[in-house]
Amino acid sequence: MFFSFVGLTYSQSDQEIISNFIQKQKQIADRSKVKTLYQEMKATIMGMEMPSKIWIKVDNLRYETSFMGQTTTVVLTPNGGWQIQNGSVTDIPKEQITEAKKQLKNQSLAEGFNFFNEDFSEQNTNFEIVGREKIDGVNCYRMKITPKDTTEGESEGYFWFEPNTYLLRKVSFKQKQMGQEQNIDIYIKEYQQVAGMTFPKLINMNLGQGQNLQMEYVTIKVNEPVDDSLFKK
């Protein structure tokens, strides 16, 4: 017997695999219980380390990063935002604050390692199991993801996930860089549990053109006190 799922036809086992995977990813992405979040991260690219910290309290966000001896701070609040660099304070235009918050929350995983948001859902994406492949020694399912609407330049991608836990181990997609299409490969090497929630601990990214980025989430604290003074000039 076959069942229809998001526009494709699967055997029952494939449907269950895909449904269970999507359900698991939505559980991982659920941060509804997070009221405050503090993270220390370390990015390494071309042998250079870029440590950063982020504080989130309700709708307030503070981000600090250091690179080559210089520290940059970004503060975003419901009433405005600003950037501090070399002691100089620059206001961030209000029309840019929403997008800036979105980018920093994605980087901090404040809303989960979330591929199943409103822009990437069962309603506008086809999913298909296309085999098994070993990733870091684990025989993972390989799933093809095809957007139904490609008018905005979106292309197909692939997920590899563990058969028992449904945790992502690899993501592969194409992205345009300087007018050329590059393959981007993301490996989730390690996960960690914090306050009953799942966060990646170590991620390796192949960014194309020979560039590799490693992101380590060194410290994660959930629902611990965060001083309001961090979000004031």
N, C-alpha and C positions, 0 to 999 in steps of 0.2 A: 504494500500500500504506500502511496506517496501523498505528501502534504505540501500545499502551497505555502511559501514563506517569502515575504518581501519581494514578490514578483518572480521568484524562481521556484523550481520544483526540487525537493530533496527527498531522500529516503528518510525514514523516521529517525534513524540514528544521527544523520547529519543535522536535521532540524533540532533535535535535542541538544546536540553539541553547540550549535550556534546560539540557541536560546539561552542555554546555561552560561555561555561565555558572555553574552550581552548583559544578562542579569548580574553576573559577578562583577563586571566592569562598572555597572551602575552603582552597585554596593560600594565598591572601592572609591568611586567618585563622590559619594555622599558625604558632605562635610557640614551637614545641617546642625550638628551638635557642637561645632567649633565656634566659640565666641572670641577667643584670643589665640594667636599663633605666633611662635617665635622660632626662627630657623637660622642656623649657620650653615652656609654652603661653601664649597670650594670647587671652582672650575679650573681645569688645567688644559691649556692649548699651546702647542708648539713649545712645551717645556716650561711655560710661564703659568704661575698660579694666580688666580683672581679670587680671593676670599670675599664673601659678602654675607650680610645679615639682613633679616627682614622681620618687622614687627607688624602684626595685624590685630586691630581691636575694633570689632564691629565694622564700621565703614571707614576707619582710619588706617593708613598704611605708611610705614617708614622703611626705606630701603637704603642700605649703605654698602658700597663696594670699593675695593682698593685695587689699584693697578699701577705698577711702576712708581710706587711711592706717593701716589695721589689718591685721595679719598673723595668720592662723590656720594652725596646724600640726596635722596628724593623723598619728599613728604607729600602725601595726598590725603585730603580730608574732604568732607562734604561741602565745606565752605571755600575750598581752593587748594592750590598746590604750589610747591616751590622746590627748587634745586639749589643745593649748596656745593660749590666747588671752589677750592683755593680761597675759602673765606668769603666768597662772593655769593650773594643770594639772588636768584633769578626766579620770578614768578612764572608758573606754567599756565598758559592760556586755558580758560575753563573748558573750551571745546575739545581740548586734548586730554583732560583728566580721566574721562571714562576709559579711553583706549589705553592710557598709561597704566591705570589700575588693572585692566584686563591682562596686559602683558606681564606685569609683575606678579599677579596672582598665578598665572600660568607657570612662570618660572619657579615660584615658591611651592607649587603644588597645593596651594591653599584650597583649591577646589578639586583636588584629586588629580591623578594622572589620567585625565578624562578625555577620551576620544568620542564619548557618546553624549555630547552636548546638543543643543538645538540645531546646530549646523551639520551634525554628522549623526544621523539617527536611522532607525529602521525604516522611517517613512521616505527618506530620500537616498537610501544606500542599499545596494544589493550585496549580500554576503554569500560566499561559497567556499566550502571546504575542498581544497585541491590537493590534499596529500598530507604526508608526515615528513618531518625533517629534524635532524638533531641540531639543537642550539645549546652550546655549552654542555654537551653530554646528555641533554634531555630530549627524548623523542617527542617533539612538539607537533601539534596540529598546525598546518599552514592554511591560512584563510585568505581568500582574495576579496578585496573590497572595491566595489565599482560604484561611483556616484551616478545617480540617474540623470542629473543635470550637470553638464560639463560646460555650460555657457561662461562660467567664470574661470575657466582654465583648470578646473580640478581634474586629476587623473587617478587611475586605479592605484591601489596600494596593497600591501600584504601584512598580515599579522601572524606571528607565531606564538602559540600559547601552550602552557602545560596541560596535559590531558586530565589530570586529577584536580588541580587547584584552579585551573583556567586563568592563571596569572600570565600576563604578557611577558614574553622573553625577547621579542624582537619586533620592530616596526620598520617597514620599508616603503618609501614613496618617492615621487619625483617632485622637484621644486626648481623653479626658474631662478637662476643667479646670473646677473649681468647679461641677460638675454639668452642664456644657454640653460638647457635642462640638465639638472644634476640628480643623481641618485642619492638619497639620504637614508642611511641605515641607523637605527637607534636600538641599542642593546640594553635591556634592563638586567643588570648583572646580579643585583641583590635587592631584597625588600626588607623592611623593618616594620614592626608593630608599635604604634604609639597611641595610648589612650583607646585601645580597642579598634584602631583604624590602621589601614595598610598604606604605607608610604614607600616609594622607592628609596633605596639607600645609595646605590651606585649605578650610574648610567653612563654608557659610552656611546658617542655619536660620531659616525662617519659623515662629514659634511660635504664631501665631494672635493675635487681639486686637491686631494692629498691632505686635507685638513681633518684632524680628529680632535674631539672635545670630550673630556671626562668631567662629569658632574657628580660630586659627592655631597650628600646631605649629612653633615657631620652631627648636628644637633637639631632636634625637633622637640618643642615643648607646646603642649596643647592645653588651653584653658587655665594657664597660670597667669598671675598678675602682670599686667603691662602698664607702665606709668604713663599717664596722660600727657606729661610734659614732652614726651617724644614726638608729639604731633603738634607742638607749638613752636612758633618762630623764636 
